[in-house]
């Protein structure tokens, strides 16, 4: 089995290279790197947890598409919230992306490495053959 790297290298604020692949495929599994509410300028989307959750989920969807997947292929989601008081608002927005039932999920409170309120990574299952 080989590991396929998916997606072009990205840059963050100030043009700094981000040293990771947006996604990798290992067999039938696709691993999407942690996504934050980074916009096309490499800046964190302004606004509260609602705006940042929407932007983060849209970034997840975009990387999944690069791997030939959709949210329907997602088996597991990991979520990091900067502030636990944002949990209920995050949960409401997140649920709207999975109207037919959500995948397994873990959600924890963690100080993030960038000035974001949320980070999400996902594991998708999409058989090769």
N, CA, C and O atoms as CSV, one atom per row, in Angstrom:
chain,resi,resn,atom,element,x,y,z
A,1,UNK,N,N,0.852,-1.179,0.000
A,1,UNK,CA,C,0.000,0.000,0.000
A,1,UNK,C,C,0.896,1.239,0.000
A,1,UNK,O,O,1.916,1.285,0.687
A,2,UNK,N,N,0.504,2.210,-0.761
A,2,UNK,CA,C,1.210,3.481,-0.776
A,2,UNK,C,C,0.319,4.549,-0.168
A,2,UNK,O,O,-0.899,4.391,-0.074
A,3,UNK,N,N,0.947,5.632,0.239
A,3,UNK,CA,C,0.210,6.776,0.763
A,3,UNK,C,C,0.253,7.867,-0.290
A,3,UNK,O,O,1.324,8.285,-0.732
A,4,UNK,N,N,-0.925,8.320,-0.683
A,4,UNK,CA,C,-1.048,9.367,-1.688
A,4,UNK,C,C,-1.310,10.690,-0.987
A,4,UNK,O,O,-2.203,10.791,-0.146
A,5,UNK,N,N,-0.535,11.694,-1.333
A,5,UNK,CA,C,-0.754,13.026,-0.802
A,5,UNK,C,C,-1.672,13.781,-1.748
A,5,UNK,O,O,-1.464,13.772,-2.961
A,6,UNK,N,N,-2.686,14.436,-1.197
A,6,UNK,CA,C,-3.735,15.074,-1.994
A,6,UNK,C,C,-3.760,16.563,-1.702
A,6,UNK,O,O,-3.726,16.985,-0.546
A,7,UNK,N,N,-3.821,17.352,-2.766
A,7,UNK,CA,C,-3.940,18.798,-2.605
A,7,UNK,C,C,-2.598,19.493,-2.669
A,7,UNK,O,O,-1.560,18.913,-2.350
A,8,UNK,N,N,-2.639,20.739,-3.084
A,8,UNK,CA,C,-1.432,21.549,-3.191
A,8,UNK,C,C,-1.026,22.066,-1.821
A,8,UNK,O,O,-1.855,22.221,-0.925
A,9,UNK,N,N,0.269,22.330,-1.677
A,9,UNK,CA,C,0.735,22.938,-0.432
A,9,UNK,C,C,0.044,24.281,-0.253
A,9,UNK,O,O,-0.242,24.990,-1.217
A,10,UNK,N,N,-0.209,24.603,0.988
A,10,UNK,CA,C,-0.905,25.851,1.287
A,10,UNK,C,C,0.013,26.793,2.025
A,10,UNK,O,O,1.035,26.391,2.582
A,11,UNK,N,N,-0.369,28.051,2.019
A,11,UNK,CA,C,0.354,29.034,2.803
A,11,UNK,C,C,-0.614,29.693,3.761
A,11,UNK,O,O,-1.813,29.791,3.497
A,12,UNK,N,N,-0.076,30.137,4.864
A,12,UNK,CA,C,-0.871,30.830,5.863
A,12,UNK,C,C,-0.642,32.328,5.782
A,12,UNK,O,O,-0.160,32.845,4.775
A,13,UNK,N,N,-0.991,33.006,6.848
A,13,UNK,CA,C,-0.832,34.455,6.915
A,13,UNK,C,C,0.623,34.824,6.633
A,13,UNK,O,O,1.543,34.159,7.110
A,14,UNK,N,N,0.819,35.872,5.866
A,14,UNK,CA,C,2.163,36.319,5.543
A,14,UNK,C,C,2.875,35.434,4.535
A,14,UNK,O,O,4.079,35.589,4.329
A,15,UNK,N,N,2.158,34.504,3.898
A,15,UNK,CA,C,2.761,33.628,2.903
A,15,UNK,C,C,3.587,32.494,3.467
A,15,UNK,O,O,4.301,31.817,2.727
A,16,UNK,N,N,3.501,32.278,4.773
A,16,UNK,CA,C,4.278,31.210,5.403
A,16,UNK,C,C,3.800,29.845,4.909
A,16,UNK,O,O,2.602,29.562,4.918
A,17,UNK,N,N,4.749,28.989,4.473
A,17,UNK,CA,C,4.397,27.643,4.045
A,17,UNK,C,C,3.856,26.831,5.210
A,17,UNK,O,O,4.380,26.901,6.322
A,18,UNK,N,N,2.807,26.060,4.952
A,18,UNK,CA,C,2.228,25.173,5.948
A,18,UNK,C,C,2.731,23.764,5.631
A,18,UNK,O,O,2.382,23.218,4.584
A,19,UNK,N,N,3.541,23.161,6.504
A,19,UNK,CA,C,4.235,21.916,6.182
A,19,UNK,C,C,3.402,20.648,6.385
A,19,UNK,O,O,3.772,19.776,7.172
A,20,UNK,N,N,2.280,20.552,5.674
A,20,UNK,CA,C,1.464,19.339,5.725
A,20,UNK,C,C,0.592,19.281,4.482
A,20,UNK,O,O,0.313,20.300,3.850
A,21,UNK,N,N,0.167,18.074,4.145
A,21,UNK,CA,C,-0.747,17.881,3.025
A,21,UNK,C,C,-2.170,18.158,3.481
A,21,UNK,O,O,-2.531,17.828,4.611
A,22,UNK,N,N,-2.981,18.758,2.622
A,22,UNK,CA,C,-4.380,18.950,2.984
A,22,UNK,C,C,-5.071,17.618,3.280
A,22,UNK,O,O,-5.959,17.550,4.129
A,23,UNK,N,N,-4.653,16.548,2.567
A,23,UNK,CA,C,-5.244,15.227,2.783
A,23,UNK,C,C,-4.258,14.158,2.331
A,23,UNK,O,O,-3.360,14.412,1.529
A,24,UNK,N,N,-4.449,12.963,2.863
A,24,UNK,CA,C,-3.705,11.793,2.393
A,24,UNK,C,C,-4.678,10.632,2.257
A,24,UNK,O,O,-5.671,10.531,2.979
A,25,UNK,N,N,-4.360,9.765,1.309
A,25,UNK,CA,C,-5.139,8.535,1.136
A,25,UNK,C,C,-4.218,7.377,1.469
A,25,UNK,O,O,-3.091,7.296,0.980
A,26,UNK,N,N,-4.717,6.478,2.312
A,26,UNK,CA,C,-4.032,5.227,2.643
A,26,UNK,C,C,-5.056,4.117,2.431
A,26,UNK,O,O,-5.925,3.892,3.273
A,27,UNK,N,N,-4.945,3.430,1.307
A,27,UNK,CA,C,-5.939,2.411,0.979
A,27,UNK,C,C,-7.295,3.046,0.746
A,27,UNK,O,O,-7.434,3.964,-0.062
A,28,UNK,N,N,-8.290,2.552,1.458
A,28,UNK,CA,C,-9.655,3.052,1.298
A,28,UNK,C,C,-9.987,4.235,2.217
A,28,UNK,O,O,-11.112,4.733,2.208
A,29,UNK,N,N,-9.009,4.679,3.006
A,29,UNK,CA,C,-9.244,5.766,3.959
A,29,UNK,C,C,-8.587,7.054,3.497
A,29,UNK,O,O,-7.477,7.046,2.965
A,30,UNK,N,N,-9.288,8.162,3.708
A,30,UNK,CA,C,-8.784,9.493,3.407
A,30,UNK,C,C,-8.756,10.272,4.711
A,30,UNK,O,O,-9.752,10.353,5.430
A,31,UNK,N,N,-7.598,10.842,4.998
A,31,UNK,CA,C,-7.402,11.614,6.224
A,31,UNK,C,C,-7.255,13.084,5.842
A,31,UNK,O,O,-6.330,13.462,5.124
A,32,UNK,N,N,-8.178,13.902,6.331
A,32,UNK,CA,C,-8.168,15.334,6.042
A,32,UNK,C,C,-7.488,16.046,7.203
A,32,UNK,O,O,-7.902,15.910,8.355
A,33,UNK,N,N,-6.435,16.809,6.891
A,33,UNK,CA,C,-5.724,17.563,7.927
A,33,UNK,C,C,-6.658,18.546,8.605
A,33,UNK,O,O,-7.682,18.945,8.049
A,34,UNK,N,N,-6.286,18.927,9.814
A,34,UNK,CA,C,-7.082,19.878,10.576
A,34,UNK,C,C,-7.341,21.150,9.787
A,34,UNK,O,O,-6.416,21.764,9.256
A,35,UNK,N,N,-8.589,21.533,9.717
A,35,UNK,CA,C,-9.012,22.741,9.022
A,35,UNK,C,C,-9.492,23.759,10.041
A,35,UNK,O,O,-10.177,23.425,11.007
A,36,UNK,N,N,-9.118,25.003,9.803
A,36,UNK,CA,C,-9.599,26.111,10.620
A,36,UNK,C,C,-10.357,27.058,9.694
A,36,UNK,O,O,-10.512,26.780,8.505
A,37,UNK,N,N,-10.819,28.154,10.234
A,37,UNK,CA,C,-11.626,29.105,9.461
A,37,UNK,C,C,-10.744,30.048,8.641
A,37,UNK,O,O,-10.951,31.262,8.643
A,38,UNK,N,N,-9.754,29.476,7.937
A,38,UNK,CA,C,-8.849,30.279,7.124
A,38,UNK,C,C,-9.509,30.588,5.780
A,38,UNK,O,O,-9.992,29.689,5.091
A,39,UNK,N,N,-9.520,31.864,5.421
A,39,UNK,CA,C,-10.117,32.256,4.149
A,39,UNK,C,C,-9.070,32.195,3.036
A,39,UNK,O,O,-7.926,31.805,3.273
A,40,UNK,N,N,-9.464,32.580,1.833
A,40,UNK,CA,C,-8.571,32.476,0.681
A,40,UNK,C,C,-7.349,33.390,0.780
A,40,UNK,O,O,-6.388,33.196,0.036
A,41,UNK,N,N,-7.357,34.364,1.664
A,41,UNK,CA,C,-6.212,35.247,1.878
A,41,UNK,C,C,-5.264,34.698,2.938
A,41,UNK,O,O,-4.253,35.326,3.252
A,42,UNK,N,N,-5.584,33.533,3.490
A,42,UNK,CA,C,-4.744,32.955,4.539
A,42,UNK,C,C,-4.982,33.568,5.903
A,42,UNK,O,O,-4.151,33.440,6.801
A,43,UNK,N,N,-6.115,34.233,6.060
A,43,UNK,CA,C,-6.467,34.885,7.324
A,43,UNK,C,C,-7.654,34.167,7.952
A,43,UNK,O,O,-8.486,33.591,7.251
A,44,UNK,N,N,-7.723,34.205,9.280
A,44,UNK,CA,C,-8.844,33.595,9.988
A,44,UNK,C,C,-10.092,34.440,9.765
A,44,UNK,O,O,-10.075,35.660,9.925
A,45,UNK,N,N,-11.162,33.771,9.397
A,45,UNK,CA,C,-12.451,34.422,9.150
A,45,UNK,C,C,-12.859,35.228,10.388
A,45,UNK,O,O,-12.858,34.699,11.499
A,46,UNK,N,N,-13.206,36.504,10.198
A,46,UNK,CA,C,-13.664,37.283,11.355
A,46,UNK,C,C,-15.042,36.802,11.807
A,46,UNK,O,O,-15.787,36.187,11.044
A,47,UNK,N,N,-15.350,37.089,13.033
A,47,UNK,CA,C,-16.663,36.722,13.557
A,47,UNK,C,C,-16.543,35.676,14.638
A,47,UNK,O,O,-15.447,35.232,14.979
A,48,UNK,N,N,-17.666,35.294,15.162
A,48,UNK,CA,C,-17.720,34.355,16.272
A,48,UNK,C,C,-17.709,32.909,15.825
A,48,UNK,O,O,-17.356,32.598,14.687
A,49,UNK,N,N,-18.094,32.038,16.723
A,49,UNK,CA,C,-18.043,30.599,16.483
A,49,UNK,C,C,-18.966,30.183,15.341
A,49,UNK,O,O,-18.643,29.240,14.620
A,50,UNK,N,N,-20.088,30.845,15.155
A,50,UNK,CA,C,-20.991,30.469,14.070
A,50,UNK,C,C,-20.318,30.675,12.712
A,50,UNK,O,O,-20.307,29.768,11.880
A,51,UNK,N,N,-19.763,31.857,12.491
A,51,UNK,CA,C,-19.091,32.156,11.220
A,51,UNK,C,C,-17.868,31.259,11.033
A,51,UNK,O,O,-17.606,30.778,9.930
A,52,UNK,N,N,-17.131,31.041,12.103
A,52,UNK,CA,C,-15.927,30.216,11.979
A,52,UNK,C,C,-16.252,28.743,11.772
A,52,UNK,O,O,-15.517,28.051,11.068
A,53,UNK,N,N,-17.323,28.250,12.359
A,53,UNK,CA,C,-17.721,26.858,12.123
A,53,UNK,C,C,-18.138,26.675,10.677
A,53,UNK,O,O,-17.755,25.694,10.040
A,54,UNK,N,N,-18.917,27.609,10.149
A,54,UNK,CA,C,-19.336,27.515,8.747
A,54,UNK,C,C,-18.129,27.517,7.820
A,54,UNK,O,O,-18.040,26.683,6.919
A,55,UNK,N,N,-17.207,28.436,8.029
A,55,UNK,CA,C,-16.022,28.524,7.173
A,55,UNK,C,C,-15.164,27.262,7.295
A,55,UNK,O,O,-14.662,26.752,6.293
A,56,UNK,N,N,-14.999,26.766,8.508
A,56,UNK,CA,C,-14.209,25.551,8.719
A,56,UNK,C,C,-14.854,24.369,8.011
A,56,UNK,O,O,-14.161,23.593,7.353
A,57,UNK,N,N,-16.160,24.221,8.134
A,57,UNK,CA,C,-16.848,23.120,7.455
A,57,UNK,C,C,-16.741,23.256,5.940
A,57,UNK,O,O,-16.581,22.250,5.249
A,58,UNK,N,N,-16.826,24.459,5.411
A,58,UNK,CA,C,-16.669,24.656,3.973
A,58,UNK,C,C,-15.251,24.283,3.533
A,58,UNK,O,O,-15.062,23.740,2.445
A,59,UNK,N,N,-14.257,24.572,4.374
A,59,UNK,CA,C,-12.879,24.166,4.068
A,59,UNK,C,C,-12.745,22.647,4.083
A,59,UNK,O,O,-12.056,22.082,3.234
A,60,UNK,N,N,-13.392,21.982,5.034
A,60,UNK,CA,C,-13.395,20.517,5.074
A,60,UNK,C,C,-14.014,19.963,3.793
A,60,UNK,O,O,-13.464,19.050,3.177
A,61,UNK,N,N,-15.148,20.513,3.398
A,61,UNK,CA,C,-15.843,20.058,2.186
A,61,UNK,C,C,-14.941,20.231,0.962
A,61,UNK,O,O,-14.900,19.352,0.101
A,62,UNK,N,N,-14.225,21.344,0.874
A,62,UNK,CA,C,-13.353,21.606,-0.273
A,62,UNK,C,C,-12.211,20.591,-0.345
A,62,UNK,O,O,-11.877,20.122,-1.433
A,63,UNK,N,N,-11.615,20.247,0.781
A,63,UNK,CA,C,-10.526,19.272,0.776
A,63,UNK,C,C,-11.075,17.879,0.477
A,63,UNK,O,O,-10.453,17.116,-0.262
A,64,UNK,N,N,-12.234,17.540,1.044
A,64,UNK,CA,C,-12.856,16.261,0.716
A,64,UNK,C,C,-13.076,16.150,-0.800
A,64,UNK,O,O,-12.833,15.094,-1.384
A,65,UNK,N,N,-13.530,17.221,-1.429
A,65,UNK,CA,C,-13.775,17.214,-2.874
A,65,UNK,C,C,-12.494,16.940,-3.648
A,65,UNK,O,O,-12.523,16.232,-4.655
A,66,UNK,N,N,-11.375,17.487,-3.196
A,66,UNK,CA,C,-10.090,17.219,-3.847
A,66,UNK,C,C,-9.758,15.729,-3.818
A,66,UNK,O,O,-9.059,15.226,-4.697
A,67,UNK,N,N,-10.256,15.035,-2.813
A,67,UNK,CA,C,-10.017,13.603,-2.664
A,67,UNK,C,C,-11.141,12.770,-3.277
A,67,UNK,O,O,-11.146,11.546,-3.141
A,68,UNK,N,N,-12.088,13.415,-3.947
A,68,UNK,CA,C,-13.202,12.695,-4.559
A,68,UNK,C,C,-14.250,12.233,-3.566
A,68,UNK,O,O,-14.957,11.255,-3.808
A,69,UNK,N,N,-14.349,12.935,-2.453
A,69,UNK,CA,C,-15.275,12.556,-1.376
A,69,UNK,C,C,-16.244,13.688,-1.063
A,69,UNK,O,O,-16.069,14.825,-1.501
A,70,UNK,N,N,-17.271,13.342,-0.294
A,70,UNK,CA,C,-18.227,14.308,0.239
A,70,UNK,C,C,-18.383,14.045,1.731
A,70,UNK,O,O,-17.773,13.125,2.274
A,71,UNK,N,N,-19.191,14.845,2.378
A,71,UNK,CA,C,-19.467,14.612,3.800
A,71,UNK,C,C,-20.116,13.254,4.030
A,71,UNK,O,O,-19.993,12.692,5.118
A,72,UNK,N,N,-20.804,12.719,3.028
A,72,UNK,CA,C,-21.423,11.402,3.178
A,72,UNK,C,C,-20.393,10.286,3.347
A,72,UNK,O,O,-20.729,9.205,3.831
A,73,UNK,N,N,-19.138,10.535,2.951
A,73,UNK,CA,C,-18.073,9.538,3.073
A,73,UNK,C,C,-17.340,9.617,4.409
A,73,UNK,O,O,-16.480,8.781,4.687
A,74,UNK,N,N,-17.662,10.600,5.233
A,74,UNK,CA,C,-16.948,10.821,6.489
A,74,UNK,C,C,-17.380,9.798,7.540
A,74,UNK,O,O,-18.567,9.633,7.823
A,75,UNK,N,N,-16.384,9.117,8.109
A,75,UNK,CA,C,-16.643,8.113,9.140
A,75,UNK,C,C,-16.388,8.660,10.543
A,75,UNK,O,O,-17.047,8.241,11.495
A,76,UNK,N,N,-15.438,9.593,10.684
A,76,UNK,CA,C,-15.056,10.089,12.018
A,76,UNK,C,C,-14.628,11.538,11.908
A,76,UNK,O,O,-13.956,11.930,10.954
A,77,UNK,N,N,-15.021,12.326,12.887
A,77,UNK,CA,C,-14.676,13.743,12.964
A,77,UNK,C,C,-14.048,14.022,14.329
A,77,UNK,O,O,-14.517,13.532,15.356
A,78,UNK,N,N,-12.988,14.808,14.319
A,78,UNK,CA,C,-12.385,15.301,15.560
A,78,UNK,C,C,-12.510,16.815,15.561
A,78,UNK,O,O,-12.192,17.470,14.568
A,79,UNK,N,N,-12.972,17.371,16.673
A,79,UNK,CA,C,-13.203,18.811,16.784
A,79,UNK,C,C,-12.489,19.341,18.014
A,79,UNK,O,O,-12.546,18.752,19.094
A,80,UNK,N,N,-11.815,20.471,17.824
A,80,UNK,CA,C,-11.192,21.181,18.929
A,80,UNK,C,C,-11.828,22.553,19.008
A,80,UNK,O,O,-11.821,23.299,18.029
A,81,UNK,N,N,-12.378,22.893,20.161
A,81,UNK,CA,C,-12.976,24.210,20.397
A,81,UNK,C,C,-12.093,24.975,21.369
A,81,UNK,O,O,-11.640,24.428,22.374
A,82,UNK,N,N,-11.855,26.233,21.065
A,82,UNK,CA,C,-11.042,27.074,21.940
A,82,UNK,C,C,-11.785,27.429,23.229
A,82,UNK,O,O,-11.164,27.593,24.279
A,83,UNK,N,N,-13.099,27.546,23.150
A,83,UNK,CA,C,-13.895,27.969,24.305
A,83,UNK,C,C,-15.089,27.030,24.469
A,83,UNK,O,O,-15.929,26.953,23.572
A,84,UNK,N,N,-15.184,26.321,25.584
A,84,UNK,CA,C,-16.293,25.379,25.753
A,84,UNK,C,C,-17.667,26.043,25.754
A,84,UNK,O,O,-18.672,25.369,25.524
A,85,UNK,N,N,-17.732,27.332,26.005
A,85,UNK,CA,C,-19.022,28.042,25.963
A,85,UNK,C,C,-19.576,28.100,24.546
A,85,UNK,O,O,-20.759,28.384,24.355
A,86,UNK,N,N,-18.727,27.832,23.543
A,86,UNK,CA,C,-19.173,27.841,22.154
A,86,UNK,C,C,-19.790,26.519,21.719
A,86,UNK,O,O,-20.273,26.412,20.591
A,87,UNK,N,N,-19.787,25.507,22.586
A,87,UNK,CA,C,-20.190,24.162,22.183
A,87,UNK,C,C,-21.590,24.096,21.597
A,87,UNK,O,O,-21.782,23.466,20.557
A,88,UNK,N,N,-22.566,24.722,22.224
A,88,UNK,CA,C,-23.949,24.578,21.775
A,88,UNK,C,C,-24.171,25.275,20.443
A,88,UNK,O,O,-24.895,24.757,19.592
A,89,UNK,N,N,-23.566,26.431,20.247
A,89,UNK,CA,C,-23.692,27.119,18.957
A,89,UNK,C,C,-22.973,26.325,17.876
A,89,UNK,O,O,-23.508,26.132,16.784
A,90,UNK,N,N,-21.758,25.863,18.177
A,90,UNK,CA,C,-21.038,25.007,17.229
A,90,UNK,C,C,-21.895,23.807,16.851
A,90,UNK,O,O,-22.036,23.498,15.668
A,91,UNK,N,N,-22.464,23.131,17.831
A,91,UNK,CA,C,-23.230,21.909,17.606
A,91,UNK,C,C,-24.414,22.154,16.663
A,91,UNK,O,O,-24.704,21.331,15.795
A,92,UNK,N,N,-25.084,23.277,16.839
A,92,UNK,CA,C,-26.223,23.627,15.982
A,92,UNK,C,C,-25.773,23.803,14.530
A,92,UNK,O,O,-26.399,23.266,13.616
A,93,UNK,N,N,-24.693,24.551,14.319
A,93,UNK,CA,C,-24.192,24.786,12.964
A,93,UNK,C,C,-23.684,23.474,12.365
A,93,UNK,O,O,-24.003,23.148,11.221
A,94,UNK,N,N,-22.907,22.732,13.125
A,94,UNK,CA,C,-22.345,21.457,12.663
A,94,UNK,C,C,-23.449,20.498,12.223
A,94,UNK,O,O,-23.340,19.864,11.173
A,95,UNK,N,N,-24.497,20.391,13.010
A,95,UNK,CA,C,-25.598,19.471,12.707
A,95,UNK,C,C,-26.239,19.789,11.357
A,95,UNK,O,O,-26.713,18.882,10.672
A,96,UNK,N,N,-26.261,21.048,10.972
A,96,UNK,CA,C,-26.880,21.433,9.703
A,96,UNK,C,C,-26.132,20.855,8.494
A,96,UNK,O,O,-26.700,20.775,7.405
A,97,UNK,N,N,-24.899,20.463,8.666
A,97,UNK,CA,C,-24.118,19.867,7.579
A,97,UNK,C,C,-24.362,18.358,7.441
A,97,UNK,O,O,-23.916,17.749,6.468
A,98,UNK,N,N,-25.054,17.763,8.389
A,98,UNK,CA,C,-25.313,16.322,8.371
A,98,UNK,C,C,-26.803,16.040,8.571
A,98,UNK,O,O,-27.182,15.431,9.572
A,99,UNK,N,N,-27.653,16.470,7.637
A,99,UNK,CA,C,-29.101,16.295,7.811
A,99,UNK,C,C,-29.545,14.829,7.815
A,99,UNK,O,O,-30.628,14.517,8.311
A,100,UNK,N,N,-28.731,13.934,7.272
A,100,UNK,CA,C,-29.095,12.512,7.218
A,100,UNK,C,C,-28.399,11.672,8.278
A,100,UNK,O,O,-28.356,10.446,8.174
A,101,UNK,N,N,-27.859,12.324,9.290
A,101,UNK,CA,C,-27.155,11.617,10.356
A,101,UNK,C,C,-25.675,11.923,10.305
A,101,UNK,O,O,-25.064,11.927,9.237
A,102,UNK,N,N,-25.116,12.172,11.442
A,102,UNK,CA,C,-23.713,12.573,11.540
A,102,UNK,C,C,-22.807,11.371,11.803
A,102,UNK,O,O,-23.248,10.357,12.342
A,103,UNK,N,N,-21.533,11.497,11.415
A,103,UNK,CA,C,-20.573,10.431,11.694
A,103,UNK,C,C,-20.166,10.430,13.169
A,103,UNK,O,O,-20.577,11.296,13.941
A,104,UNK,N,N,-19.355,9.447,13.540
A,104,UNK,CA,C,-18.785,9.432,14.892
A,104,UNK,C,C,-17.988,10.721,15.090
A,104,UNK,O,O,-17.437,11.262,14.131
A,105,UNK,N,N,-17.926,11.213,16.326
A,105,UNK,CA,C,-17.256,12.486,16.576
A,105,UNK,C,C,-16.697,12.541,17.981
A,105,UNK,O,O,-17.275,11.994,18.920
A,106,UNK,N,N,-15.560,13.213,18.110
A,106,UNK,CA,C,-15.007,13.596,19.404
A,106,UNK,C,C,-14.875,15.110,19.399
A,106,UNK,O,O,-14.490,15.699,18.389
A,107,UNK,N,N,-15.192,15.742,20.524
A,107,UNK,CA,C,-15.062,17.194,20.647
A,107,UNK,C,C,-14.391,17.499,21.971
A,107,UNK,O,O,-14.841,17.052,23.026
A,108,UNK,N,N,-13.304,18.269,21.907
A,108,UNK,CA,C,-12.573,18.630,23.117
A,108,UNK,C,C,-12.292,20.123,23.124
A,108,UNK,O,O,-12.376,20.794,22.095
A,109,UNK,N,N,-11.969,20.614,24.266
A,109,UNK,CA,C,-11.550,22.003,24.421
A,109,UNK,C,C,-10.032,22.015,24.378
A,109,UNK,O,O,-9.382,21.230,25.068
A,110,UNK,N,N,-9.462,22.906,23.566
A,110,UNK,CA,C,-8.019,22.985,23.436
A,110,UNK,C,C,-7.620,24.377,22.979
A,110,UNK,O,O,-8.303,24.995,22.162
A,111,UNK,N,N,-6.519,24.859,23.507
A,111,UNK,CA,C,-5.978,26.115,22.998
A,111,UNK,C,C,-5.386,25.818,21.628
A,111,UNK,O,O,-4.551,24.924,21.494
A,112,UNK,N,N,-5.810,26.559,20.610
A,112,UNK,CA,C,-5.377,26.301,19.250
A,112,UNK,C,C,-4.086,27.052,18.934
A,112,UNK,O,O,-3.746,28.038,19.589
A,113,UNK,N,N,-3.377,26.566,17.918
A,113,UNK,CA,C,-2.084,27.129,17.553
A,113,UNK,C,C,-2.199,28.435,16.779
A,113,UNK,O,O,-1.230,29.188,16.686
A,114,UNK,N,N,-3.361,28.706,16.229
A,114,UNK,CA,C,-3.610,29.970,15.540
A,114,UNK,C,C,-4.784,30.640,16.232
A,114,UNK,O,O,-5.449,30.029,17.069
A,115,UNK,N,N,-5.035,31.877,15.890
A,115,UNK,CA,C,-6.103,32.634,16.547
A,115,UNK,C,C,-7.461,32.265,15.956
A,115,UNK,O,O,-8.144,33.094,15.355
A,116,UNK,N,N,-7.831,31.002,16.142
A,116,UNK,CA,C,-9.109,30.500,15.644
A,116,UNK,C,C,-9.910,29.959,16.818
A,116,UNK,O,O,-9.356,29.640,17.870
A,117,UNK,N,N,-11.198,29.861,16.626
A,117,UNK,CA,C,-12.078,29.341,17.664
A,117,UNK,C,C,-12.322,27.851,17.527
A,117,UNK,O,O,-12.810,27.215,18.462
A,118,UNK,N,N,-11.981,27.269,16.344
A,118,UNK,CA,C,-12.319,25.881,16.069
A,118,UNK,C,C,-11.331,25.280,15.074
A,118,UNK,O,O,-10.816,25.972,14.196
A,119,UNK,N,N,-11.076,23.989,15.224
A,119,UNK,CA,C,-10.329,23.207,14.240
A,119,UNK,C,C,-11.032,21.863,14.098
A,119,UNK,O,O,-11.491,21.279,15.079
A,120,UNK,N,N,-11.108,21.382,12.856
A,120,UNK,CA,C,-11.783,20.109,12.574
A,120,UNK,C,C,-10.917,19.288,11.633
A,120,UNK,O,O,-10.425,19.799,10.627
A,121,UNK,N,N,-10.730,18.006,11.964
A,121,UNK,CA,C,-10.170,17.066,10.993
A,121,UNK,C,C,-11.138,15.908,10.839
A,121,UNK,O,O,-11.938,15.635,11.734
A,122,UNK,N,N,-11.065,15.224,9.697
A,122,UNK,CA,C,-11.987,14.128,9.438
A,122,UNK,C,C,-11.251,12.953,8.811
A,122,UNK,O,O,-10.198,13.103,8.190
A,123,UNK,N,N,-11.845,11.780,8.996
A,123,UNK,CA,C,-11.412,10.569,8.313
A,123,UNK,C,C,-12.597,10.088,7.478
A,123,UNK,O,O,-13.697,9.881,7.990
A,124,UNK,N,N,-12.347,9.916,6.187
A,124,UNK,CA,C,-13.388,9.449,5.270
A,124,UNK,C,C,-13.043,8.042,4.787
A,124,UNK,O,O,-11.884,7.628,4.805
A,125,UNK,N,N,-14.065,7.325,4.359
A,125,UNK,CA,C,-13.901,5.981,3.819
A,125,UNK,C,C,-14.468,5.969,2.412
A,125,UNK,O,O,-15.660,6.201,2.210
A,126,UNK,N,N,-13.603,5.696,1.438
A,126,UNK,CA,C,-14.015,5.688,0.034
A,126,UNK,C,C,-13.202,4.591,-0.665
A,126,UNK,O,O,-12.058,4.825,-1.055
A,127,UNK,N,N,-13.787,3.391,-0.827
A,127,UNK,CA,C,-13.047,2.284,-1.463
A,127,UNK,C,C,-12.513,2.678,-2.838
A,127,UNK,O,O,-13.173,3.383,-3.601
A,128,UNK,N,N,-11.318,2.214,-3.131
A,128,UNK,CA,C,-10.657,2.512,-4.397
A,128,UNK,C,C,-11.317,1.831,-5.579
A,128,UNK,O,O,-11.372,2.396,-6.671
A,129,UNK,N,N,-11.810,0.646,-5.375
A,129,UNK,CA,C,-12.294,-0.127,-6.519
A,129,UNK,C,C,-13.729,-0.110,-6.667
A,129,UNK,O,O,-14.261,-0.724,-7.592
